[in-house]
């Protein structure tokens, strides 16, 4: 069963002159219960605003439209704003890349957990505390009684992230969105947090969306990967297919930018880079969004490419996606 299904999602805002600016343009994705979907792209590509739209957390001046937008079988577009917010909060949770800044410094960890549990479950104070302890244990906190009494500033970044995950799980969500969950954590803690999320996915059949700009983070954990650039979905396929043979130049460049210990040094080659940067919403290029940065762009690329299915692979938005060779060689 589809846990999340989005068809032709568009997110836009307006500048000071009242002009409409596109943030996300006709994006479609879907995922099943218990699946791990990775969303990858450079900073500014639109990953986080997509997550906020799924959670219903975008500000009022942001316009969100979709042909179809369902979560756990419910079409969200048919609900009022208040109904939608209530429904989403019972089905989905989100953890952010800076957990310390997303925990109230004036609240103890016990109060953080107690408030969320109280909203979603009719339990006594004693039962809520028991559940709080269970949640902390489930995310690898060895001394939950001690941690409950502490405040965010008294915890390490890694412990704050574990607490943030516990808070996110308090409403028993079917979908968990992790937006750059290992940013600013050391390598050891990064691995622990990622392992924890994968374990929760397996034991709780939790649908998990991992948002990152790091392909290496997704290489061993995700079922499918969506590659986003400048608000457009450029490639969407099973992870093993994308990692083995990426078909979009942008995907190839992202994967080619990952250092491979020894291999690249011995060959004397350089890591792949693309000149330029993601265009602003006010200066979107004509045709393909990647066009000005793409090393293999042709005249054909002034026409916007459509997302089309490639047999035995997945969906790709590129006029040259059917070419079998790595078209970023020589960058």
Secondary structure as UniProt FT lines:
FT   STRAND          2..14
FT   TURN            16..17
FT   STRAND          20..32
FT   TURN            33..34
FT   STRAND          36..40
FT   TURN            43..44
FT   HELIX           47..55
FT   TURN            60..61
FT   STRAND          63..65
FT   STRAND          68..71
FT   TURN            72..73
FT   STRAND          74..75
FT   HELIX           76..78
FT   HELIX           81..91
FT   STRAND          92..95
FT   HELIX           99..102
FT   TURN            105..106
FT   HELIX           109..120
FT   HELIX           125..138
FT   TURN            139..140
FT   HELIX           144..148
FT   HELIX           152..154
FT   HELIX           157..169
FT   TURN            170..171
FT   STRAND          175..179
FT   TURN            181..184
FT   HELIX           187..204
FT   STRAND          207..212
FT   HELIX           215..218
FT   TURN            219..221
FT   STRAND          224..229
FT   TURN            230..231
FT   STRAND          232..238
FT   HELIX           239..244
FT   HELIX           249..256
FT   TURN            261..262
FT   HELIX           263..267
FT   TURN            281..282
FT   TURN            289..290
FT   HELIX           291..293
FT   TURN            295..296
FT   HELIX           299..302
FT   STRAND          308..310
FT   TURN            311..313
FT   STRAND          314..316
FT   TURN            319..322
FT   TURN            327..330
//
